[in-house]
Amino acid sequence: MTEPRTVVLETIDHGQVEVECPDWCIGHGWQVGAGIGRNDIVHKSVTVKAASDTYSYGYVSLLRVWMAWAPFVELVPRVSVEVDVQGDYEAEEIGHLAGALRTAANRMEAVAEHAIQIRGDVV
């Protein structure tokens, strides 16, 4: 078993705050020097993506999903979801697009299952 990772972040309301990062956290470089409060500290996982190649629009992003947990605000990690697809497509493209959306749904469910599994480690 590896040692827990900790990070110290400078906050505008509590000064330096040390937090232990879960193993799925990608780090807090994006929060360093951001003028955050203690309640703004968020652990984030890697972003899982799904996309499709279409005739009408070329490569289109369909979905981004990741786990996030603000340990001073939330009891357990949550799943963040961004769905992107919008447009008018040729009828022939719909089968391919629907398949990509099924892949996106599977990826979203996998991230949610991971979040559910790690809840036992948090609470």
C-alpha positions, 0 to 999 in steps of 0.5 A: 500500500502506498503512502497517502498523498497530501497537498497544502493549498493556500486559501483566502479564508483559512490560510494554508490547508493540508488535505489528503488526496484520494488515490484517484485525484489527479492533483491540485495544480489547477487550484494553486494560486487561484484565490480559493476558499477552503470550501472550493478545494476539490479533488478531481479524477481524470476526465473520461470522454466520448466522441463521434466522427460525423459527415455533417460536423466532423469530429464532435465531442459527445460527453465528458465525465469525471468524479469530483469531491469537495471534502469540506462541503460534500460527504462523498464524491459526486459525478460531473457530467457535460453532454455536448452534442447538438445539431441536425444530422443526415439520417445515415449518420444517426446509427453511428451517432447512436452507437457513440452515445451508447459508448458514452452512456457506458463510460458514464455508468463506469465512472458512477460505479467507481464513485459508488465503490469508493464511498466506503473509503470516504464515509 
